[in-house]
Amino acid sequence: MEDLIPFAGIAMIIAVTLVPQWLKSRERREMQATLRASVEKGSPCLQTSLRP
């Protein structure tokens, strides 16, 4: 049990740094897929849609 406490602390630090990065990359992939689909349908691409 005493060995789990340091491991849990390190795991929380890793989670706090990696989870936001993963969510941001997922959001960017979804935005790219949405823009790609709209361009394939012939919709104009707005410059405001391209800003991160």
PQR file of N, CA, C, O and H, with PARSE charges and radii, in Angstrom:
ATOM      1  N   MET A   1       0.823  -1.194   0.000 -0.4000 1.5000
ATOM      2  CA  MET A   1       0.000   0.000   0.000 -0.0000 2.0000
ATOM      3  C   MET A   1       0.868   1.259   0.000  0.5500 1.7000
ATOM      4  O   MET A   1       0.561   2.245  -0.671 -0.5500 1.4000
ATOM      5  N   GLU A   2       1.953   1.203   0.765 -0.4000 1.5000
ATOM      6  CA  GLU A   2       2.825   2.367   0.846 -0.0000 2.0000
ATOM      7  C   GLU A   2       3.546   2.629  -0.476  0.5500 1.7000
ATOM      8  O   GLU A   2       3.943   3.760  -0.755 -0.5500 1.4000
ATOM      9  H   GLU A   2       2.202   0.402   1.310  0.4000 1.0000
ATOM     10  N   ASP A   3       3.712   1.591  -1.282 -0.4000 1.5000
ATOM     11  CA  ASP A   3       4.364   1.752  -2.581 -0.0000 2.0000
ATOM     12  C   ASP A   3       3.444   2.418  -3.597  0.5500 1.7000
ATOM     13  O   ASP A   3       3.922   3.007  -4.566 -0.5500 1.4000
ATOM     14  H   ASP A   3       3.389   0.672  -1.055  0.4000 1.0000
ATOM     15  N   LEU A   4       2.150   2.335  -3.391 -0.4000 1.5000
ATOM     16  CA  LEU A   4       1.195   2.903  -4.339 -0.0000 2.0000
ATOM     17  C   LEU A   4       1.095   4.417  -4.240  0.5500 1.7000
ATOM     18  O   LEU A   4       0.742   5.070  -5.221 -0.5500 1.4000
ATOM     19  H   LEU A   4       1.762   1.857  -2.603  0.4000 1.0000
ATOM     20  N   ILE A   5       1.389   4.978  -3.107 -0.4000 1.5000
ATOM     21  CA  ILE A   5       1.243   6.419  -2.907 -0.0000 2.0000
ATOM     22  C   ILE A   5       2.169   7.214  -3.834  0.5500 1.7000
ATOM     23  O   ILE A   5       1.693   8.139  -4.492 -0.5500 1.4000
ATOM     24  H   ILE A   5       1.676   4.447  -2.309  0.4000 1.0000
ATOM     25  N   PRO A   6       3.467   6.899  -3.919 -0.5600 1.5000
ATOM     26  CA  PRO A   6       4.318   7.640  -4.870  0.2800 2.0000
ATOM     27  C   PRO A   6       3.907   7.393  -6.318  0.5500 1.7000
ATOM     28  O   PRO A   6       3.945   8.301  -7.148 -0.5500 1.4000
ATOM     29  N   PHE A   7       3.516   6.159  -6.609 -0.4000 1.5000
ATOM     30  CA  PHE A   7       3.086   5.840  -7.971 -0.0000 2.0000
ATOM     31  C   PHE A   7       1.841   6.638  -8.346  0.5500 1.7000
ATOM     32  O   PHE A   7       1.742   7.137  -9.467 -0.5500 1.4000
ATOM     33  H   PHE A   7       3.486   5.422  -5.935  0.4000 1.0000
ATOM     34  N   ALA A   8       0.900   6.763  -7.429 -0.4000 1.5000
ATOM     35  CA  ALA A   8      -0.319   7.524  -7.697 -0.0000 2.0000
ATOM     36  C   ALA A   8       0.004   8.999  -7.918  0.5500 1.7000
ATOM     37  O   ALA A   8      -0.596   9.639  -8.781 -0.5500 1.4000
ATOM     38  H   ALA A   8       0.981   6.358  -6.518  0.4000 1.0000
ATOM     39  N   GLY A   9       0.933   9.536  -7.157 -0.4000 1.5000
ATOM     40  CA  GLY A   9       1.314  10.938  -7.340 -0.0000 2.0000
ATOM     41  C   GLY A   9       1.946  11.178  -8.696  0.5500 1.7000
ATOM     42  O   GLY A   9       1.627  12.158  -9.370 -0.5500 1.4000
ATOM     43  H   GLY A   9       1.420   9.015  -6.456  0.4000 1.0000
ATOM     44  N   ILE A  10       2.841  10.288  -9.098 -0.4000 1.5000
ATOM     45  CA  ILE A  10       3.483  10.421 -10.409 -0.0000 2.0000
ATOM     46  C   ILE A  10       2.451  10.244 -11.520  0.5500 1.7000
ATOM     47  O   ILE A  10       2.482  10.965 -12.517 -0.5500 1.4000
ATOM     48  H   ILE A  10       3.100   9.492  -8.551  0.4000 1.0000
ATOM     49  N   ALA A  11       1.545   9.293 -11.351 -0.4000 1.5000
ATOM     50  CA  ALA A  11       0.499   9.064 -12.357 -0.0000 2.0000
ATOM     51  C   ALA A  11      -0.399  10.289 -12.500  0.5500 1.7000
ATOM     52  O   ALA A  11      -0.816  10.619 -13.611 -0.5500 1.4000
ATOM     53  H   ALA A  11       1.520   8.707 -10.541  0.4000 1.0000
ATOM     54  N   MET A  12      -0.698  10.955 -11.413 -0.4000 1.5000
ATOM     55  CA  MET A  12      -1.538  12.154 -11.485 -0.0000 2.0000
ATOM     56  C   MET A  12      -0.817  13.286 -12.211  0.5500 1.7000
ATOM     57  O   MET A  12      -1.437  14.012 -12.989 -0.5500 1.4000
ATOM     58  H   MET A  12      -0.359  10.688 -10.511  0.4000 1.0000
ATOM     59  N   ILE A  13       0.481  13.445 -11.968 -0.4000 1.5000
ATOM     60  CA  ILE A  13       1.248  14.480 -12.656 -0.0000 2.0000
ATOM     61  C   ILE A  13       1.272  14.199 -14.154  0.5500 1.7000
ATOM     62  O   ILE A  13       1.093  15.110 -14.962 -0.5500 1.4000
ATOM     63  H   ILE A  13       0.984  12.855 -11.336  0.4000 1.0000
ATOM     64  N   ILE A  14       1.491  12.952 -14.520 -0.4000 1.5000
ATOM     65  CA  ILE A  14       1.502  12.572 -15.932 -0.0000 2.0000
ATOM     66  C   ILE A  14       0.130  12.812 -16.549  0.5500 1.7000
ATOM     67  O   ILE A  14       0.039  13.327 -17.663 -0.5500 1.4000
ATOM     68  H   ILE A  14       1.637  12.212 -13.863  0.4000 1.0000
ATOM     69  N   ALA A  15      -0.930  12.450 -15.850 -0.4000 1.5000
ATOM     70  CA  ALA A  15      -2.284  12.633 -16.374 -0.0000 2.0000
ATOM     71  C   ALA A  15      -2.612  14.108 -16.557  0.5500 1.7000
ATOM     72  O   ALA A  15      -3.250  14.483 -17.541 -0.5500 1.4000
ATOM     73  H   ALA A  15      -0.856  12.031 -14.944  0.4000 1.0000
ATOM     74  N   VAL A  16      -2.184  14.942 -15.624 -0.4000 1.5000
ATOM     75  CA  VAL A  16      -2.475  16.376 -15.713 -0.0000 2.0000
ATOM     76  C   VAL A  16      -1.774  16.994 -16.923  0.5500 1.7000
ATOM     77  O   VAL A  16      -2.284  17.954 -17.501 -0.5500 1.4000
ATOM     78  H   VAL A  16      -1.666  14.637 -14.825  0.4000 1.0000
ATOM     79  N   THR A  17      -0.636  16.470 -17.308 -0.4000 1.5000
ATOM     80  CA  THR A  17       0.076  17.033 -18.460 -0.0000 2.0000
ATOM     81  C   THR A  17      -0.346  16.406 -19.779  0.5500 1.7000
ATOM     82  O   THR A  17      -0.395  17.101 -20.794 -0.5500 1.4000
ATOM     83  H   THR A  17      -0.222  15.691 -16.839  0.4000 1.0000
ATOM     84  N   LEU A  18      -0.652  15.118 -19.795 -0.4000 1.5000
ATOM     85  CA  LEU A  18      -0.949  14.446 -21.059 -0.0000 2.0000
ATOM     86  C   LEU A  18      -2.403  14.544 -21.498  0.5500 1.7000
ATOM     87  O   LEU A  18      -2.675  14.625 -22.696 -0.5500 1.4000
ATOM     88  H   LEU A  18      -0.612  14.554 -18.970  0.4000 1.0000
ATOM     89  N   VAL A  19      -3.328  14.537 -20.573 -0.4000 1.5000
ATOM     90  CA  VAL A  19      -4.749  14.557 -20.944 -0.0000 2.0000
ATOM     91  C   VAL A  19      -5.127  15.839 -21.695  0.5500 1.7000
ATOM     92  O   VAL A  19      -5.808  15.738 -22.715 -0.5500 1.4000
ATOM     93  H   VAL A  19      -3.107  14.471 -19.600  0.4000 1.0000
ATOM     94  N   PRO A  20      -4.732  17.022 -21.257 -0.5600 1.5000
ATOM     95  CA  PRO A  20      -5.075  18.215 -22.042  0.2800 2.0000
ATOM     96  C   PRO A  20      -4.464  18.207 -23.445  0.5500 1.7000
ATOM     97  O   PRO A  20      -5.097  18.658 -24.399 -0.5500 1.4000
ATOM     98  N   GLN A  21      -3.238  17.696 -23.574 -0.4000 1.5000
ATOM     99  CA  GLN A  21      -2.620  17.606 -24.896 -0.0000 2.0000
ATOM    100  C   GLN A  21      -3.397  16.657 -25.788  0.5500 1.7000
ATOM    101  O   GLN A  21      -3.601  16.946 -26.967 -0.5500 1.4000
ATOM    102  H   GLN A  21      -2.723  17.329 -22.799  0.4000 1.0000
ATOM    103  N   TRP A  22      -3.832  15.533 -25.246 -0.4000 1.5000
ATOM    104  CA  TRP A  22      -4.593  14.564 -26.018 -0.0000 2.0000
ATOM    105  C   TRP A  22      -5.939  15.144 -26.443  0.5500 1.7000
ATOM    106  O   TRP A  22      -6.371  14.939 -27.577 -0.5500 1.4000
ATOM    107  H   TRP A  22      -3.666  15.299 -24.288  0.4000 1.0000
ATOM    108  N   LEU A  23      -6.606  15.867 -25.540 -0.4000 1.5000
ATOM    109  CA  LEU A  23      -7.893  16.467 -25.885 -0.0000 2.0000
ATOM    110  C   LEU A  23      -7.742  17.524 -26.979  0.5500 1.7000
ATOM    111  O   LEU A  23      -8.580  17.617 -27.876 -0.5500 1.4000
ATOM    112  H   LEU A  23      -6.255  16.033 -24.619  0.4000 1.0000
ATOM    113  N   LYS A  24      -6.686  18.309 -26.904 -0.4000 1.5000
ATOM    114  CA  LYS A  24      -6.457  19.339 -27.918 -0.0000 2.0000
ATOM    115  C   LYS A  24      -6.183  18.706 -29.284  0.5500 1.7000
ATOM    116  O   LYS A  24      -6.684  19.185 -30.301 -0.5500 1.4000
ATOM    117  H   LYS A  24      -6.006  18.233 -26.175  0.4000 1.0000
ATOM    118  N   SER A  25      -5.399  17.644 -29.310 -0.4000 1.5000
ATOM    119  CA  SER A  25      -5.113  16.994 -30.589 -0.0000 2.0000
ATOM    120  C   SER A  25      -6.368  16.347 -31.161  0.5500 1.7000
ATOM    121  O   SER A  25      -6.564  16.342 -32.376 -0.5500 1.4000
ATOM    122  H   SER A  25      -4.992  17.254 -28.484  0.4000 1.0000
ATOM    123  N   ARG A  26      -7.214  15.805 -30.299 -0.4000 1.5000
ATOM    124  CA  ARG A  26      -8.470  15.213 -30.771 -0.0000 2.0000
ATOM    125  C   ARG A  26      -9.382  16.294 -31.349  0.5500 1.7000
ATOM    126  O   ARG A  26     -10.034  16.082 -32.371 -0.5500 1.4000
ATOM    127  H   ARG A  26      -7.054  15.809 -29.312  0.4000 1.0000
ATOM    128  N   GLU A  27      -9.424  17.448 -30.691 -0.4000 1.5000
ATOM    129  CA  GLU A  27     -10.246  18.554 -31.180 -0.0000 2.0000
ATOM    130  C   GLU A  27      -9.755  19.027 -32.550  0.5500 1.7000
ATOM    131  O   GLU A  27     -10.559  19.323 -33.435 -0.5500 1.4000
ATOM    132  H   GLU A  27      -8.895  17.619 -29.861  0.4000 1.0000
ATOM    133  N   ARG A  28      -8.442  19.097 -32.717 -0.4000 1.5000
ATOM    134  CA  ARG A  28      -7.883  19.514 -34.007 -0.0000 2.0000
ATOM    135  C   ARG A  28      -8.206  18.507 -35.108  0.5500 1.7000
ATOM    136  O   ARG A  28      -8.518  18.901 -36.232 -0.5500 1.4000
ATOM    137  H   ARG A  28      -7.789  18.857 -31.998  0.4000 1.0000
ATOM    138  N   ARG A  29      -8.134  17.203 -34.796 -0.4000 1.5000
ATOM    139  CA  ARG A  29      -8.482  16.177 -35.789 -0.0000 2.0000
ATOM    140  C   ARG A  29      -9.936  16.300 -36.210  0.5500 1.7000
ATOM    141  O   ARG A  29     -10.257  16.194 -37.393 -0.5500 1.4000
ATOM    142  H   ARG A  29      -7.881  16.883 -33.883  0.4000 1.0000
ATOM    143  N   GLU A  30     -10.817  16.525 -35.234 -0.4000 1.5000
ATOM    144  CA  GLU A  30     -12.238  16.661 -35.553 -0.0000 2.0000
ATOM    145  C   GLU A  30     -12.498  17.908 -36.396  0.5500 1.7000
ATOM    146  O   GLU A  30     -13.317  17.874 -37.314 -0.5500 1.4000
ATOM    147  H   GLU A  30     -10.556  16.610 -34.273  0.4000 1.0000
ATOM    148  N   MET A  31     -11.804  19.013 -36.090 -0.4000 1.5000
ATOM    149  CA  MET A  31     -11.960  20.229 -36.867 -0.0000 2.0000
ATOM    150  C   MET A  31     -11.475  20.017 -38.292  0.5500 1.7000
ATOM    151  O   MET A  31     -12.107  20.480 -39.242 -0.5500 1.4000
ATOM    152  H   MET A  31     -11.139  19.041 -35.344  0.4000 1.0000
ATOM    153  N   GLN A  32     -10.359  19.321 -38.442 -0.4000 1.5000
ATOM    154  CA  GLN A  32      -9.829  19.055 -39.777 -0.0000 2.0000
ATOM    155  C   GLN A  32     -10.803  18.184 -40.577  0.5500 1.7000
ATOM    156  O   GLN A  32     -11.018  18.432 -41.764 -0.5500 1.4000
ATOM    157  H   GLN A  32      -9.847  18.945 -37.670  0.4000 1.0000
ATOM    158  N   ALA A  33     -11.387  17.179 -39.947 -0.4000 1.5000
ATOM    159  CA  ALA A  33     -12.354  16.326 -40.628 -0.0000 2.0000
ATOM    160  C   ALA A  33     -13.588  17.122 -41.041  0.5500 1.7000
ATOM    161  O   ALA A  33     -14.128  16.914 -42.127 -0.5500 1.4000
ATOM    162  H   ALA A  33     -11.212  16.978 -38.983  0.4000 1.0000
ATOM    163  N   THR A  34     -14.032  18.027 -40.182 -0.4000 1.5000
ATOM    164  CA  THR A  34     -15.195  18.859 -40.508 -0.0000 2.0000
ATOM    165  C   THR A  34     -14.889  19.778 -41.674  0.5500 1.7000
ATOM    166  O   THR A  34     -15.700  19.903 -42.592 -0.5500 1.4000
ATOM    167  H   THR A  34     -13.594  18.196 -39.299  0.4000 1.0000
ATOM    168  N   LEU A  35     -13.730  20.424 -41.652 -0.4000 1.5000
ATOM    169  CA  LEU A  35     -13.354  21.311 -42.754 -0.0000 2.0000
ATOM    170  C   LEU A  35     -13.174  20.537 -44.051  0.5500 1.7000
ATOM    171  O   LEU A  35     -13.572  21.006 -45.117 -0.5500 1.4000
ATOM    172  H   LEU A  35     -13.071  20.322 -40.906  0.4000 1.0000
ATOM    173  N   ARG A  36     -12.581  19.364 -43.963 -0.4000 1.5000
ATOM    174  CA  ARG A  36     -12.385  18.544 -45.158 -0.0000 2.0000
ATOM    175  C   ARG A  36     -13.735  18.168 -45.778  0.5500 1.7000
ATOM    176  O   ARG A  36     -13.908  18.238 -46.994 -0.5500 1.4000
ATOM    177  H   ARG A  36     -12.257  18.984 -43.097  0.4000 1.0000
ATOM    178  N   ALA A  37     -14.679  17.773 -44.939 -0.4000 1.5000
ATOM    179  CA  ALA A  37     -16.004  17.396 -45.442 -0.0000 2.0000
ATOM    180  C   ALA A  37     -16.702  18.589 -46.077  0.5500 1.7000
ATOM    181  O   ALA A  37     -17.364  18.438 -47.104 -0.5500 1.4000
ATOM    182  H   ALA A  37     -14.538  17.716 -43.951  0.4000 1.0000
ATOM    183  N   SER A  38     -16.568  19.770 -45.487 -0.4000 1.5000
ATOM    184  CA  SER A  38     -17.242  20.944 -46.059 -0.0000 2.0000
ATOM    185  C   SER A  38     -16.589  21.354 -47.378  0.5500 1.7000
ATOM    186  O   SER A  38     -17.288  21.797 -48.290 -0.5500 1.4000
ATOM    187  H   SER A  38     -16.031  19.893 -44.653  0.4000 1.0000
ATOM    188  N   VAL A  39     -15.280  21.220 -47.500 -0.4000 1.5000
ATOM    189  CA  VAL A  39     -14.608  21.547 -48.760 -0.0000 2.0000
ATOM    190  C   VAL A  39     -15.002  20.545 -49.836  0.5500 1.7000
ATOM    191  O   VAL A  39     -15.206  20.928 -50.988 -0.5500 1.4000
ATOM    192  H   VAL A  39     -14.712  20.861 -46.759  0.4000 1.0000
ATOM    193  N   GLU A  40     -15.113  19.266 -49.477 -0.4000 1.5000
ATOM    194  CA  GLU A  40     -15.522  18.253 -50.449 -0.0000 2.0000
ATOM    195  C   GLU A  40     -16.942  18.491 -50.951  0.5500 1.7000
ATOM    196  O   GLU A  40     -17.263  18.156 -52.092 -0.5500 1.4000
ATOM    197  H   GLU A  40     -14.948  18.955 -48.541  0.4000 1.0000
ATOM    198  N   LYS A  41     -17.790  19.068 -50.106 -0.4000 1.5000
ATOM    199  CA  LYS A  41     -19.157  19.374 -50.525 -0.0000 2.0000
ATOM    200  C   LYS A  41     -19.235  20.662 -51.334  0.5500 1.7000
ATOM    201  O   LYS A  41     -20.272  20.962 -51.925 -0.5500 1.4000
ATOM    202  H   LYS A  41     -17.529  19.340 -49.179  0.4000 1.0000
ATOM    203  N   GLY A  42     -18.150  21.421 -51.363 -0.4000 1.5000
ATOM    204  CA  GLY A  42     -18.122  22.638 -52.158 -0.0000 2.0000
ATOM    205  C   GLY A  42     -18.392  23.910 -51.374  0.5500 1.7000
ATOM    206  O   GLY A  42     -18.538  24.976 -51.971 -0.5500 1.4000
ATOM    207  H   GLY A  42     -17.307  21.177 -50.883  0.4000 1.0000
ATOM    208  N   SER A  43     -18.460  23.826 -50.081 -0.4000 1.5000
ATOM    209  CA  SER A  43     -18.677  25.020 -49.270 -0.0000 2.0000
ATOM    210  C   SER A  43     -17.399  25.849 -49.217  0.5500 1.7000
ATOM    211  O   SER A  43     -16.302  25.292 -49.200 -0.5500 1.4000
ATOM    212  H   SER A  43     -18.341  22.960 -49.596  0.4000 1.0000
ATOM    213  N   PRO A  44     -17.529  27.164 -49.192 -0.5600 1.5000
ATOM    214  CA  PRO A  44     -16.318  27.986 -49.081  0.2800 2.0000
ATOM    215  C   PRO A  44     -15.688  27.833 -47.690  0.5500 1.7000
ATOM    216  O   PRO A  44     -16.390  27.647 -46.696 -0.5500 1.4000
ATOM    217  N   CYS A  45     -14.394  27.913 -47.641 -0.4000 1.5000
ATOM    218  CA  CYS A  45     -13.658  27.771 -46.392 -0.0000 2.0000
ATOM    219  C   CYS A  45     -13.425  29.157 -45.811  0.5500 1.7000
ATOM    220  O   CYS A  45     -12.745  29.980 -46.422 -0.5500 1.4000
ATOM    221  H   CYS A  45     -13.823  28.064 -48.448  0.4000 1.0000
ATOM    222  N   LEU A  46     -13.977  29.417 -44.651 -0.4000 1.5000
ATOM    223  CA  LEU A  46     -13.826  30.709 -44.007 -0.0000 2.0000
ATOM    224  C   LEU A  46     -12.492  30.781 -43.271  0.5500 1.7000
ATOM    225  O   LEU A  46     -12.047  29.793 -42.687 -0.5500 1.4000
ATOM    226  H   LEU A  46     -14.530  28.749 -44.154  0.4000 1.0000
ATOM    227  N   GLN A  47     -11.860  31.947 -43.299 -0.4000 1.5000
ATOM    228  CA  GLN A  47     -10.596  32.117 -42.609 -0.0000 2.0000
ATOM    229  C   GLN A  47     -10.755  31.990 -41.087  0.5500 1.7000
ATOM    230  O   GLN A  47      -9.825  31.573 -40.397 -0.5500 1.4000
ATOM    231  H   GLN A  47     -12.222  32.749 -43.773  0.4000 1.0000
ATOM    232  N   THR A  48     -11.910  32.341 -40.578 -0.4000 1.5000
ATOM    233  CA  THR A  48     -12.125  32.210 -39.125 -0.0000 2.0000
ATOM    234  C   THR A  48     -12.186  30.754 -38.708  0.5500 1.7000
ATOM    235  O   THR A  48     -11.921  30.432 -37.550 -0.5500 1.4000
ATOM    236  H   THR A  48     -12.666  32.680 -41.138  0.4000 1.0000
ATOM    237  N   SER A  49     -12.534  29.863 -39.636 -0.4000 1.5000
ATOM    238  CA  SER A  49     -12.587  28.443 -39.315 -0.0000 2.0000
ATOM    239  C   SER A  49     -11.206  27.834 -39.197  0.5500 1.7000
ATOM    240  O   SER A  49     -11.037  26.789 -38.569 -0.5500 1.4000
ATOM    241  H   SER A  49     -12.750  30.124 -40.577  0.4000 1.0000
ATOM    242  N   LEU A  50     -10.221  28.475 -39.795 -0.4000 1.5000
ATOM    243  CA  LEU A  50      -8.875  27.924 -39.823 -0.0000 2.0000
ATOM    244  C   LEU A  50      -8.042  28.318 -38.621  0.5500 1.7000
ATOM    245  O   LEU A  50      -6.994  27.718 -38.385 -0.5500 1.4000
ATOM    246  H   LEU A  50     -10.358  29.323 -40.306  0.4000 1.0000
ATOM    247  N   ARG A  51      -8.469  29.293 -37.863 -0.4000 1.5000
ATOM    248  CA  ARG A  51      -7.696  29.733 -36.705 -0.0000 2.0000
ATOM    249  C   ARG A  51      -7.817  28.721 -35.584  0.5500 1.7000
ATOM    250  O   ARG A  51      -8.911  28.226 -35.311 -0.5500 1.4000
ATOM    251  H   ARG A  51      -9.321  29.781 -38.055  0.4000 1.0000
ATOM    252  N   PRO A  52      -6.681  28.398 -34.914 -0.5600 1.5000
ATOM    253  CA  PRO A  52      -6.728  27.425 -33.814  0.2800 2.0000
ATOM    254  C   PRO A  52      -7.366  27.986 -32.564  0.5500 1.7000
ATOM    255  O   PRO A  52      -7.475  27.284 -31.558 -0.5500 1.4000
TER
END
